[in-house]
C-alpha cells in the first residue's frame, strides 16, 4: 500500500494531468473554459471569485515554499523552526480561511441561484467535492498539530515530494506521517489528476499575452478632431 500511495500514485496523477491536458487541448478546445455563469448572476460572483482565486494562489505558494524550499536554507537564513512554524500557521490559516469562505460563497451561489444550479454538471459537483475536501483536510491537518513547533512536514513530506522529481521516490520518508496529512496528500493528488477533465483546466489559460501586447489605438470619430494633430504613441492624458 505504501508503494502504491507514495511510489505509484504521484506518477499516475502526473501522467493523467499531462496527458489529459494534451488531449483536452487537441480534442476539446471549445470546452476549454470555465463555463462562466456570470450572465446569470454577478453581484455575489464578484465577491466570491476574487476571494477564492487569491486564496488558492496564496495556498499554492505556501505549499511550494513548504515542500520545495529545504529546511537547511531557512536555517542558513536565520529562520528558526519555531518562527517558520508560526509564519506557516498564521499565514496558512489566513489563506485557508479566505479560500474556504470563497468556495463556500461560490457553492452557496451555485445552489441558491436556479439558472446557475441548472448549469451545474455532475462533473462540476465531483470537482467541487474533491477541491473542498483537499482544502478542508489541509486546514484540519495543520490545526491538529499546532502545539510547540507543530508537525515538521519539511523533514518527511517535503523530502518525499522532492524525491519524486529524481524518479526515485523516498517512500520511507512518509513513515510516521500523521494520518490527516496522508489523506490530504492523497486527495491532493486525485485533484491534480482531475484538473484536465474539469473546469479547473482554465488555470492553464492565464492571459499572459496581454502583458506584452501592443497599445490599442482608439481613433476619434469627431470630424473636427480628425487630422488636428499628429498621432502619438503610448499613453496620453485625457484632460480630466
Buried (B, 14 or more C-beta within 10 A) or exposed (E): EEEEBBBEBBEEBBEBBEEBBEEBBEEEEEEBEEEEBEEBBEEBBEBBBEBBEBBBEBBEEBBEBBBEBEBEEBEEEEEEBEEBBBBBBEBBBEBBEBBBBBBBBBBEBBEEBEEBEEBBEEEBEEBBEBBBBBBBBBBBBBBBBEEEBBBBBBEBBBBBBBBBEEEEBBBEBBEEBBEBBBBBBBBBBBBBBBBBBBBBBBEEEEEEEEEEEEEEEEEEEEEEEEEEEEEEEEEEEEEE
